[in-house]
Each structure stands twice: as structure tokens, then as C-alpha cells.
């Protein structure tokens, strides 16, 4: 931007308007026909003023103010480059130190409060990068490599002055120290922000206090929040007095009223209740019931224990888990669990805690409509704008190779519990015999559904012209990859071998930058369907009882028909579960003064089965599956 020195006449006019400068020769303005709009301003050091900016009742120190920006009644604006079209008014100090880190390089003691899993944050951090940094401590060279990439990013982006982007609004803020602020962000009535970065379109609202933090684009720190040593991901929100310490909270998470400490919250983590404490836990797609609590106080050497609730877990009111523990995907946790259960091989389960014993109902959650409602809503609740690169890689599928492997393992574990009394005594939970039988049946149903659906999608994708060969069907763009073991990296589903290969490259220093690492992770995420098909292809015959080495098109047609039956059964189970909300005992409390009209009151308040949107969404979802099956069978019949 070109600036010029002030003329003597302009200096005199400014002095007449109550303006003072320590050295008028250091004050420069952008050439403009508009007159200077400064009143009662103290100018210290080098100050650049953009065209049509308006400044009044403010001390400006060594800063640049952009075009059409308004700064009014600010105690001190120091060492900032302020963008265009900003409004900054009625504030205390807004000060940046030279080459301040702006939150980059802050260490977050996630999971282990003693610092055993320290994660270093910066604005380009993704859930997957943090996952590797926190969980892969078996590879010190990898940890060093990741930290080096973050530190290199910080050095590359370090600047002498702080930055306030275009279109920013800052009002009634007591103090901002060493904080970069992205375009179109809003800071209103905050108490103090120190050592942080706000991405584009972020919001920091009334009575917020934050230190050593980073907010990604579209994130929000809502009213009365406290955040210290915190990373908040894209479109994530803390609100209503939430308190977060040493926590990583990734995309689309919403946490209100409660508290976190040492939390690793993967995408779509949700908690709304004031009595909830999430501590030393790893979560994603998680929903906390009121009074949810965990503790890592079972120790002699310090709070070193942590726990894992895998993707999609929910807790009932007043649930409690004593760490360490690991709970399988899409589990519902009810009651108190103190014996450190590991149910990671039993996804979709209900866990009941009573008198110190954890009782597992395996696969019971697979039958519920609630899980279907969650799966359908998560994708629709992705609030990240396409205007910004998406940092976190998120797979929204309910059934994946990861939990398919867990279901295989679950079948084997349940069979062993049933057949081996010594093993049954060693596991730290109980399962009743008839629940074992039903759990195995449901896991087999889930496997048939997942494998058949992937097959149908594959046929319809490559057989769009009506031509299909078995050879083309069985090919994979990921040929040669080891897809036997999978990981869920805070939302991204990938073969472990592929992730391990990337980790080795990081450990060897082969990636030039954090941006390059982000590109590599997104590349793995984009190849998910290719890896998934390779996994399904290799186990397809096993799942459907076709043990021949070479499948025929007739076998494929048989599999599709079995998949259709599995889809119908899942639809029936989940629709039936949804109908419980319309059972006669659900009318209790309706027709308060006219009991004979309870049903009419119920239907007018809650609707009918025929027009319920959730039941309709479930049926539409599986109707689409049946359409895929018919289309795939038509392609095969045409050969």
C-alpha cells in the first residue's frame, strides 16, 4: 500500500481537532480525496492511515489502520495491522508484541494431565495430526517430527505486528494481548484474550476469558466461557459458561454449561449439561447425558490414566466411568463403571453399570432408531463453509471397515465367553448367555448389510453403461495395500498400514511442511472408498458363506439378494424401535383435563406415525438401499 507524509496544513488541522503525535513525520496516510477523519487521537511511532478511516478518542501506537475502518474510544491500539472495513470501539488495550507466537506452539496436556501426551497446536492443526501426536507415543521420532513441523509453521508465519483482518468487529473488550484476528470475526464484550489466534468468521462473546488458544474458522467462544490451553476446531462452539482447560475440541463440536480438562474431543462431540465433566477422555461423535462424569483419580503417581469412548458413544444421565477404560463404537453407557471395562470389540452395545459390575448387551444399539437419527443428522450438521479448506477429515458412514473388523472380533469374543469359562471370568464385564446368541446374530446382520451395500455401490458405479465384467468388478484402485487392520483417527477411517507408512515418512523428516502433511492426510481420506472396496472384496465370500476362492456373477446376485434381506431387517428393527414413541403408555400426561381426548392431544402435539419425519427418514434411507440392489441386479442380469 502506498502512503505519503502529511502536509503541514493537515498536521495543523489534526492538531486543531485535538490530535497529538510524538513525531508527525512518522505518520503517513493513503492518498485520498477524502479529508482525514481523526479527533482526539494520540499517535505514537510509525502510524499508517488508510483512506476514509475514522479514528477518535484513541491512542494508536506503531500500527496500520485500513480503509473505511472505524476506531473509536480505544485506550491503546499498539503494533497491529488492522484490515479494511473494521469497527473497533469502546475497548481497553489491544496490544501485540513483536513476533509474538499468537498461540502457535502452545502445549496442551491432553489425556494425561501430567504431560505424557503433550500436543503442540497451531492454526493448521487437524484432528488427525493431533491424534498422531497424542496417541502414537510408541514412536518418539514421529512425535519429534510432528512438533518440528508445527514449530516450522510458527516460524514461517511469525510477524513483527499482529493482524486484524478485514470486516472485523471488536467492541467493549477489556484487553486483547498478542491475538491475531481473522476476517469478519466478531469480539464483543470479552474480558481478556491473551496469546491466541482467531480464524475467519469466529465469534468471541460476552464475558469470555481465553489464554493460549487457537480458534479455527467459524468457531465460537460463547457467553461467559473460559478457555485456557485450548484448540477449538472449525465450526465448533463453546457456550453458556463452559470451562475448558488443556483440551483439543475439533470440528462441529458443541459444548455448553459443563467442564473439560485434558479432553481430546473429536468431531461432533456434544455436551449441553452444567453438571457434566469430561476429563482425560478421547471422544468423537459423542453425546453426553446430564451428570456425565469420568475420573482419572485411580492412581498413586498422579492423574495419569485416560479413557477412550469410541465414535458415536452416548452416556445416560449420571453415568460415571473410572479410567482407564475403552468402550466400543456406538455404545450407550448407563450407570457407574469402575472396573475398567474394555468393550472395544463389542460395538453398538448397551453397557449397564450396577454394584461395581458392567453388564454388556452386545449389538443392542444396532436395533435402535436413535443411532439412525444420529447418522443422518451428523452430515447435515457439518457447519464448515466451503470458503475455507477443511482441516479435519471426517467419514460419516455408520458401517465402516473399522467397525466391521470389530464385529468380526466381537463374534469371536462372544463365542469364547460362551465356550471358555476361564476366559469369561477374566474379562471385566458380564454378558448373559442369551444376549451372546442375539449379539452374534446382530453382528452377522450388520456385516451382511455393510458388505452388501459396498458391493452394490461398486456395481452401480462401474456398471453405469449396463456392461459389467467380473474382472472389472473385482479390481481395486488400492491394489496391493494392506487393509486387514483399520483405525479411526478422530473421524477419519483408514487402513493402519497406510497411516503407519505416513508416520514413518514424518519420522524420517521426508515431509517439507505441515501443509504437505495435511495434503497427505486428505489424500488418504479421499482414497477411503478404494481402500474400503479392497477390504470388502477380500472378505466378501466369508461374510455370505461362499467360501470358494473365485466368486461368479451368480454368487454376486445371491449376495445382493441377501443384502436386500439384511437391509429390510435393519429397517424393520429401527422402525419398530421408533414406534415405541407412539405406544399407548407414551400418551401419559396428554389430555390433562380431558383424558378421553388424550390420543387427539398426543397426535396434535407429536404427530402421527405416517407423518413423523424420523420414521420417514429411516424408511427412505433403506428404500434407497433397495433401489440400489434392484439396479445392481439389473446390471448383472444384463450380462
C-alpha positions in Angstrom: 0.0 0.0 0.0 1.4 3.4 -0.9 1.4 6.0 1.8 2.5 9.6 1.8 3.6 12.1 4.5 1.2 14.6 6.0 1.3 18.2 4.7 1.8 20.9 7.2 -1.8 22.1 6.7 -3.1 18.6 7.5 -1.0 18.5 10.7 -2.4 21.8 11.8 -6.0 20.6 11.1 -5.3 17.4 13.1 -3.9 19.4 16.0 -6.9 21.7 15.9 -9.1 18.5 16.3 -7.2 17.6 19.5 -4.7 15.1 17.9 -1.1 14.8 19.0 1.9 12.8 17.7 5.3 12.1 19.1 6.7 12.7 15.7 4.4 13.8 12.8 7.0 12.7 10.2 6.2 9.1 11.2 2.5 9.5 10.5 1.6 8.6 6.9 -1.7 8.5 5.0 -3.0 6.8 2.0 -3.6 9.2 -0.9 -7.3 10.1 -0.9 -9.6 12.9 -1.8 -11.4 12.4 1.5 -10.2 14.5 4.4 -8.6 13.0 7.5 -11.2 12.0 10.0 -9.3 11.9 13.2 -10.4 13.5 16.5 -8.6 13.5 19.8 -6.1 10.8 18.7 -2.7 10.3 20.1 -0.2 8.9 17.5 3.0 7.2 18.7 5.7 5.8 16.4 5.1 4.8 12.8 1.4 5.0 12.0 -0.3 4.4 8.6 -3.8 5.5 8.0 -6.0 4.1 5.1 -8.4 6.1 3.0 -11.6 7.1 4.7 -10.7 5.6 8.0 -12.2 7.3 11.1 -10.3 7.3 14.4 -11.3 9.2 17.6 -10.5 9.2 21.3 -7.8 6.6 20.8 -4.1 6.1 21.3 -2.5 4.5 18.2 1.0 3.1 18.6 3.1 1.8 15.7 0.0 0.5 13.8 -1.7 0.5 10.4 -5.4 1.2 10.1 -7.1 0.1 6.9 -9.6 1.8 4.5 -13.0 2.7 5.9 -12.1 1.3 9.3 -13.6 3.0 12.3 -11.7 3.1 15.6 -13.4 4.9 18.5 -12.7 5.2 22.2 -9.9 2.6 22.4 -7.4 3.1 25.2 -4.5 1.7 23.3 -4.1 0.1 19.8 -0.5 -1.0 19.5 1.6 -2.8 16.9 -1.3 -4.1 14.8 -2.1 -4.1 11.1 -5.9 -3.5 11.0 -7.7 -4.5 7.8 -10.4 -2.7 5.8 -14.0 -2.1 6.9 -13.4 -2.9 10.6 -15.3 -1.4 13.5 -13.3 -1.2 16.8 -14.9 0.8 19.6 -15.2 1.2 23.4 -12.2 -1.1 24.2 -9.3 -1.1 26.6 -5.9 -2.2 25.3 -5.4 -4.1 22.0 -1.7 -4.8 22.0 0.7 -7.1 20.1 4.3 -7.8 21.0 6.8 -8.1 18.2 7.0 -11.6 16.7 4.5 -12.9 19.3 3.6 -16.6 18.8 -0.2 -15.8 18.8 -1.0 -19.2 20.4 1.1 -21.2 17.9 3.4 -23.6 19.8 1.2 -23.7 22.9 1.4 -27.1 24.6 -1.8 -28.8 25.5 -1.6 -31.6 28.2 -4.3 -33.7 26.6 -5.5 -37.0 28.0 -2.6 -37.3 30.6 -2.7 -34.3 32.9 1.0 -35.0 33.9 2.0 -34.1 30.3 2.8 -37.6 28.9 0.8 -36.8 25.7 1.5 -33.2 25.1 0.2 -31.9 21.9 1.5 -28.7 20.3 -1.1 -26.6 18.5 -1.1 -24.2 15.6 -3.8 -22.8 13.2 -3.3 -25.6 10.7 -3.7 -28.4 13.2 -6.2 -31.1 12.2 -7.8 -33.8 14.3 -5.7 -36.4 12.6 -2.4 -34.5 13.2 -3.3 -34.2 16.9 -4.3 -37.8 17.0 -0.9 -38.9 15.9 0.8 -36.5 18.2 -1.2 -37.6 21.2 -1.6 -41.4 20.7 1.4 -42.6 18.8 3.9 -42.1 21.7 5.4 -45.5 20.8 7.2 -43.7 18.1 9.3 -40.8 19.6 10.8 -39.9 16.2 7.2 -39.3 14.9 6.4 -37.1 17.8 9.6 -35.1 17.2 8.8 -34.8 13.5 5.3 -33.5 14.1 6.4 -31.0 16.7 9.1 -29.8 14.3 6.5 -29.3 11.5 4.4 -27.2 13.9 7.4 -25.2 15.0 8.4 -24.6 11.4 4.9 -23.4 10.6 5.1 -20.9 13.5 8.5 -19.5 12.4 7.3 -19.2 8.8 4.2 -17.2 9.8 5.7 -15.2 12.6 5.3 -11.4 12.0 6.5 -8.3 13.7 3.0 -7.0 14.1 -0.3 -8.5 15.0 -3.1 -8.9 12.4 -6.7 -7.9 12.5 -8.4 -9.0 9.2 -11.0 -7.3 7.0 -14.5 -6.7 8.3 -13.7 -7.4 11.9 -15.9 -6.0 14.7 -14.4 -5.5 18.2 -16.4 -3.8 20.9 -16.4 -3.4 24.7 -13.4 -5.6 25.2 -11.2 -5.1 28.3 -7.9 -6.4 26.9 -6.5 -8.2 23.9 -2.9 -9.2 24.1 -1.0 -10.9 21.3 -4.0 -12.2 19.4 -4.3 -12.5 15.6 -7.9 -12.0 14.4 -9.2 -13.4 11.1 -11.5 -11.8 8.6 -15.1 -11.0 9.5 -14.7 -12.1 13.1 -16.6 -10.6 16.0 -15.4 -10.0 19.5 -18.0 -8.5 21.8 -17.7 -7.6 25.5 -15.0 -10.2 26.2 -12.9 -9.8 29.4 -9.4 -10.7 28.2 -7.9 -12.6 25.3 -4.2 -13.4 25.5 -1.8 -15.3 23.2 -4.2 -16.7 20.6 -5.4 -16.8 17.1 -8.9 -16.4 15.8 -9.6 -17.8 12.3 -12.0 -16.2 9.9 -15.6 -15.7 10.9 -15.0 -16.6 14.5 -17.0 -15.2 17.4 -15.9 -14.4 21.0 -18.8 -13.1 23.1 -19.7 -11.6 26.4 -17.5 -12.2 29.5 -15.2 -14.7 27.7 -11.7 -15.1 29.1 -9.2 -17.1 27.0 -5.4 -17.6 27.1 -3.0 -19.7 25.0 -5.6 -20.7 22.5 -6.5 -21.2 18.8 -9.9 -20.9 17.3 -10.3 -22.2 13.7 -12.6 -20.6 11.2 -16.3 -20.2 12.2 -15.6 -21.3 15.8 -17.3 -19.6 18.7 -16.5 -18.9 22.3 -19.9 -18.1 23.7 -21.1 -16.2 26.7 -19.0 -16.5 29.9 -16.7 -19.2 28.6 -13.2 -19.8 30.0 -10.7 -21.4 27.7 -7.0 -21.9 28.6 -4.6 -24.0 26.5 -7.4 -24.9 24.1 -7.7 -25.7 20.4 -11.2 -25.2 19.0 -11.8 -26.6 15.6 -13.8 -25.4 12.6 -17.4 -24.5 13.3 -17.1 -25.8 16.9 -18.7 -23.9 19.7 -18.2 -23.5 23.5 -21.1 -21.7 25.2 -23.1 -20.8 28.3 -20.3 -20.7 30.8 -18.4 -23.7 29.6 -14.9 -24.1 31.1 -12.2 -25.8 29.0 -8.6 -26.5 30.1 -5.9 -28.3 28.2 -8.3 -29.6 25.7 -8.5 -30.2 21.9 -12.0 -29.8 20.6 -12.4 -30.4 16.8 -14.9 -29.6 14.1 -18.6 -29.2 14.7 -18.4 -30.0 18.4 -20.8 -28.1 20.7 -20.1 -27.9 24.4 -22.1 -25.9 26.8 -22.5 -25.4 30.6 -20.1 -28.1 31.7 -16.3 -28.5 32.0 -13.5 -30.3 30.3 -9.9 -31.0 31.3 -7.3 -32.9 29.2 -10.0 -33.8 26.7 -9.5 -35.0 23.2 -12.8 -34.2 21.6 -13.0 -35.5 18.0 -15.6 -34.0 15.5 -19.2 -33.7 16.5 -18.7 -34.1 20.3 -21.7 -32.7 22.1 -22.5 -31.8 25.7 -25.1 -29.4 27.0 -25.4 -30.0 30.7 -24.0 -28.0 33.6 -23.2 -30.9 35.8 -21.1 -32.7 33.2 -17.3 -33.2 33.5 -15.4 -34.7 30.6 -11.8 -35.4 31.7 -8.8 -37.2 30.3 -11.0 -38.8 27.6 -10.9 -39.4 23.9 -14.2 -39.0 22.2 -15.8 -38.3 18.8 -19.4 -38.2 17.6 -20.2 -38.3 21.3 -23.3 -37.2 23.2 -23.1 -36.6 26.9 -26.1 -37.1 29.2 -26.6 -34.8 32.2 -24.3 -35.5 35.0 -21.9 -37.5 32.9 -18.6 -37.8 34.8 -15.3 -39.6 34.5 -12.3 -39.7 36.8 -8.6 -40.4 36.5 -8.1 -40.4 40.2 -7.3 -44.1 40.5 -3.6 -43.5 40.9 -0.6 -43.4 43.1 1.8 -41.4 40.9 -0.6 -38.8 39.6 -3.6 -38.3 37.3 -2.0 -40.4 34.5 -5.0 -42.5 33.4 -7.2 -41.8 30.4 -10.1 -43.4 28.7 -11.5 -43.9 25.2 -15.1 -43.8 24.2 -15.0 -44.6 20.6 -17.1 -43.0 17.8 -20.8 -42.5 18.5 -20.9 -43.3 22.2 -23.7 -41.8 24.4 -24.0 -41.6 28.1 -27.1 -41.7 30.2 -27.9 -39.3 33.0 -25.4 -39.5 35.9 -23.2 -42.1 34.1 -19.7 -42.5 35.6 -16.6 -44.3 34.2 -13.4 -44.7 36.1 -10.4 -44.6 33.8 -8.7 -46.4 32.3 -11.4 -47.9 30.2 -12.2 -48.4 26.5 -15.7 -48.5 25.2 -16.6 -49.7 21.7 -18.2 -47.6 18.9 -21.8 -46.5 19.1 -22.2 -47.8 22.7 -24.7 -46.5 25.2 -23.3 -46.1 28.7 -25.7 -46.2 31.7 -24.8 -46.3 35.4 -21.4 -46.5 37.1 -18.5 -48.4 35.7 -15.5 -48.8 38.0 -13.8 -52.0 36.9 -12.0 -50.6 33.8 -14.1 -52.4 31.1 -12.7 -52.9 27.6 -15.6 -53.4 25.2 -13.8 -52.1 22.1 -14.6 -55.4 20.3 -18.3 -55.1 21.0 -19.6 -52.0 19.1 -23.2 -51.0 19.1 -23.7 -52.3 22.7 -25.5 -51.2 25.8 -23.4 -51.0 28.9 -25.2 -51.1 32.3 -23.2 -50.4 35.5 -24.6 -51.6 38.8 -22.9 -52.6 42.1 -19.4 -52.3 40.5 -20.3 -54.7 37.7 -20.5 -53.8 34.0 -23.1 -55.8 32.1 -23.0 -55.7 28.3 -25.9 -56.2 25.9 -23.9 -56.7 22.7 -25.1 -55.1 19.5 -28.4 -53.9 21.1 -27.9 -50.3 19.8 -27.8 -51.6 16.3 -31.6 -52.1 16.5 -32.4 -48.6 17.7 -33.8 -45.7 15.6 -31.7 -43.2 17.6 -28.5 -44.4 16.0 -30.0 -43.9 12.6 -31.2 -40.4 13.5 -27.7 -39.6 14.6 -26.1 -40.9 11.5 -28.4 -38.9 9.3 -28.1 -35.7 11.3 -24.2 -35.5 11.6 -23.6 -34.8 8.0 -26.3 -32.2 7.9 -24.7 -30.5 11.0 -21.3 -30.0 9.3 -21.2 -26.3 9.7 -17.9 -25.8 7.9 -18.0 -23.4 5.0 -16.6 -24.4 1.6 -14.9 -21.0 1.6 -12.2 -22.4 3.8 -10.0 -25.5 3.5 -11.5 -28.2 5.8 -8.8 -29.2 8.3 -10.4 -32.3 9.8 -11.0 -35.4 7.6 -14.4 -36.8 8.6 -16.0 -40.0 7.4 -19.8 -40.0 8.2 -20.5 -43.7 7.4 -22.2 -45.7 10.1 -20.7 -49.0 9.0 -17.0 -49.0 8.0 -14.2 -51.5 7.7 -13.1 -50.3 11.2 -16.3 -51.4 13.0 -16.7 -54.4 10.6 -13.4 -55.7 11.9 -14.7 -55.0 15.4 -17.8 -57.0 14.7 -15.8 -60.0 13.5 -13.7 -59.7 16.7 -16.9 -59.3 18.7 -18.4 -62.6 17.3 -15.2 -64.4 18.2 -15.0 -62.8 21.7 -18.7 -63.7 22.4 -18.2 -67.3 21.3 -15.1 -67.5 23.6 -17.0 -66.1 26.5 -19.8 -68.6 25.9 -17.4 -71.6 25.5 -14.5 -70.8 27.8 -15.4 -70.3 31.5 -11.8 -69.3 32.4 -11.8 -66.6 29.8 -15.3 -65.4 30.8 -14.1 -64.9 34.3 -11.1 -62.8 33.1 -13.0 -60.2 31.1 -14.0 -57.2 33.1 -17.7 -57.3 32.2 -20.5 -59.8 32.1 -22.8 -61.0 29.3 -25.8 -63.2 29.7 -25.9 -66.4 27.6 -29.0 -65.5 25.5 -27.5 -62.0 24.9 -24.5 -63.7 23.5 -26.6 -65.5 20.9 -28.5 -62.4 19.9 -25.4 -60.3 19.8 -23.7 -62.7 17.4 -26.8 -62.8 15.2 -26.9 -59.0 15.1 -23.2 -58.6 14.3 -23.7 -61.0 11.4 -26.6 -59.0 10.2 -24.5 -55.8 10.4 -21.7 -57.4 8.4 -24.1 -58.7 5.7 -25.6 -55.2 5.4 -22.2 -53.4 5.2 -20.6 -55.8 2.8 -23.6 -56.0 0.5 -24.1 -52.2 0.4 -20.5 -51.6 -0.6 -20.8 -54.3 -3.3 -24.0 -52.7 -4.7 -22.4 -49.3 -4.8 -19.4 -50.7 -6.6 -21.6 -52.4 -9.2 -23.6 -49.3 -9.8 -20.5 -47.1 -10.0 -18.7 -49.2 -12.7 -21.7 -50.6 -14.5 -23.4 -47.4 -15.4 -23.4 -48.2 -19.1 -25.0 -51.6 -18.4 -21.8 -53.5 -19.0 -20.0 -55.3 -16.3 -17.3 -57.9 -16.2 -16.3 -59.9 -13.1 -12.7 -58.9 -13.6 -13.5 -55.2 -13.7 -15.8 -55.6 -10.7 -13.0 -57.2 -8.6 -10.4 -54.7 -9.5 -9.3 -52.1 -6.9 -7.6 -48.7 -7.3 -5.8 -49.5 -4.0 -4.5 -52.9 -5.1 -1.6 -54.1 -3.0 -2.4 -52.1 0.1 -2.7 -54.0 3.4 -6.3 -53.4 4.5 -6.5 -56.1 7.2 -6.4 -53.6 10.1 -8.2 -50.2 10.2 -8.0 -47.2 12.5 -10.5 -44.4 13.4 -8.3 -41.4 13.6 -10.7 -38.9 15.3 -13.1 -39.1 12.4 -11.0 -40.4 9.5 -11.3 -44.1 8.8 -8.1 -45.6 7.1 -6.0 -48.7 6.9 -3.5 -48.8 9.7 -0.7 -49.8 7.2 -1.3 -46.6 5.2 -1.2 -44.4 8.3 1.9 -46.2 9.6 3.7 -45.6 6.3 2.9 -41.9 6.5 4.1 -41.8 10.1 7.4 -43.4 9.1 7.9 -40.6 6.5 7.2 -37.9 9.1 9.6 -39.6 11.5 12.3 -39.5 8.8 11.7 -35.9 8.0 10.5 -36.5 4.5 7.6 -34.1 4.6 8.6 -30.5 4.0 5.8 -28.7 5.8 2.6 -29.0 7.9 0.6 -28.1 4.7 2.2 -31.1 3.0 1.2 -33.3 5.9 -2.4 -32.0 5.6 -2.4 -32.8 1.9 -1.2 -36.4 2.6 -3.9 -36.9 5.2 -6.6 -35.6 2.8 -5.2 -37.9 0.1 -5.7 -40.9 2.4 -9.2 -39.7 3.2 -10.1 -39.3 -0.4 -9.0 -42.9 -1.2 -11.2 -44.3 1.5 -13.7 -45.8 -0.9 -10.9 -47.6 -2.8 -9.4 -49.0 0.4 -12.9 -49.9 1.6 -13.7 -51.9 -1.6 -10.4 -53.8 -1.4 -11.3 -54.8 2.2 -14.8 -55.8 1.3 -13.6 -57.8 -1.8 -11.2 -59.8 0.3 -13.8 -60.9 2.9 -17.0 -60.9 0.7 -17.3 -64.7 0.4 -16.6 -65.3 4.1 -19.4 -63.0 5.2 -22.0 -64.6 2.9 -20.9 -68.2 3.4 -19.4 -68.5 -0.1 -16.0 -70.0 0.7 -15.0 -70.6 -2.9 -11.9 -68.8 -4.0 -13.4 -67.3 -7.1 -16.9 -65.7 -7.0 -19.2 -65.8 -10.0 -21.8 -63.3 -11.2 -24.4 -65.7 -9.9 -22.7 -65.6 -6.5 -22.8 -61.8 -6.6 -26.5 -61.8 -7.4 -27.1 -64.1 -4.4 -25.1 -61.8 -2.2 -27.2 -58.8 -3.3 -30.4 -60.6 -2.5 -29.1 -61.5 0.9 -28.1 -57.8 1.4 -31.6 -56.7 0.5 -33.0 -59.0 3.2 -30.5 -57.6 5.7 -31.5 -54.0 4.8 -35.2 -54.9 5.2 -34.5 -56.4 8.6 -32.5 -53.4 9.8 -35.2 -51.1 8.6 -37.8 -53.2 10.4 -35.8 -53.2 13.7 -35.2 -49.5 13.7 -38.7 -48.5 12.6 -40.2 -50.8 15.2 -38.0 -49.1 17.8 -39.2 -45.7 16.6 -42.8 -46.8 17.0 -42.2 -47.1 20.8 -42.7 -43.4 21.0 -46.2 -43.8 19.7 -47.2 -46.6 22.1 -50.2 -46.1 24.4 -48.1 -45.6 27.5 -46.4 -42.7 25.8 -49.7 -40.8 26.0 -49.4 -40.4 29.8 -49.7 -36.7 30.5 -51.7 -35.9 27.4 -55.2 -34.7 27.6 -54.5 -33.3 31.1 -58.1 -32.2 31.7 -59.8 -34.4 29.1 -58.4 -37.9 29.4 -60.9 -39.2 26.8 -59.1 -36.9 24.3 -55.6 -38.0 25.2 -54.9 -39.5 21.8 -56.1 -36.4 19.9 -53.9 -34.2 22.1 -51.0 -36.6 21.6 -51.3 -36.6 17.8 -51.7 -32.8 17.6 -48.7 -32.3 19.7 -46.4 -35.1 18.5 -47.9 -36.0 15.1 -48.8 -39.4 13.7 -46.6 -42.3 12.6 -47.4 -41.7 9.0 -46.0 -38.1 9.0 -43.2 -38.5 11.6 -40.0 -37.2 9.9 -37.6 -39.5 11.7 -39.6 -42.6 10.8 -39.9 -41.3 7.2 -36.2 -40.7 7.0 -35.4 -44.3 8.2 -37.7 -45.8 5.7 -36.4 -43.6 2.9 -32.9 -44.5 3.7 -33.5 -48.2 3.4 -35.8 -47.7 0.4 -32.8 -46.2 -1.4 -30.8 -49.3 -0.5 -33.4 -51.5 -2.1 -33.3 -49.3 -5.2 -29.5 -49.8 -5.3 -30.0 -53.5 -5.0 -32.5 -53.6 -7.9 -30.3 -51.5 -10.1 -27.2 -53.7 -9.3 -29.2 -56.9 -10.0 -30.4 -55.4 -13.3 -26.8 -54.8 -14.3 -25.8 -58.4 -13.5 -28.9 -59.8 -15.3 -28.0 -57.9 -18.4 -24.6 -59.6 -18.7 
